[in-house]
Amino acid sequence: MARKKPTDNTFVFFDVVYQDGTLSSNRKIASAELLGLEGDAPAKALIEAQDRKIAQMSGNSRGPIKTIVRSPGQ
């Protein structure tokens, strides 16, 4: 009988500030995506990919990202 691999269901939350000054709080990234030596650096590319998908579905695009920081208290 085959056993399932345990899944990592933990997430890291980020606050994103865009060039136009808008803030998007608690953007969720799977912690498994941030396990490499780069630390939180891959989060920007992952959030940009999320933004592209949202823009494609809604027709409203976000501007470029200015800063990304981990959400406090998470």
N, C-alpha and C positions, 0 to 999 in steps of 0.2 A: 504494500500500500504506500503510495507516494504522499509525502508530507508537503504542505505548502510552506514556502519561505515566509518568514515573518515580514510584515510590511511596516515601514516607518511612516506613521501618520502624523508626524510632527511638522510644524511650520514655523517659519521666521517671518515676522511682520515688519514692513518698511513703510516709512513716511516719504512720499515723493513730492518734491517741489518742481513745478514746470517753469520754463522760461517766462511765461506770462504771469507768474506769481500764484497760480492756482496750486492748491495742496490736495493730495490724495493720501489719506491716512490708512494705515493698516493693510497695505498691499501684501498679499500672502504668497510666499515662495516656499516650496517644499524644502525642508532642511537637507534632504539627500542631495539636492542640486548645489548645495554650498559646501560640500565636504572636501573640496580640493585645496590645494595650497594657496589659491587666490583669495581665500576668505570670502568677503561679501561682494567682490568684484563682479562675479557672474550675475548678480541680482539685477544690475542695470539692463543687461541684454534680455534677461527673462521678463522683466517688467515692460520693456519696449515691445517684446513679442506679444505680451498680453494686450498692450495698448493697440497694436496693429489688429489683433483679432477683434477687439471691441469696436474699433473704428470700422472694420469691414462689416460687422454685423449691424452697427447702429448708423453708419454714415457720417458720424461725427469724429473727427480725428483730434488727438491731443497734440500739443506742441512738443518741442524737444524738452528733455529732462534736464533740469539745472542741478539738483542735488538729490541724493538718496541716503537716508540714515535709518538705522534700526528704530522701530517704534519703542518708546520708553515703556517699561513695565511689562514687557512681553517675555 
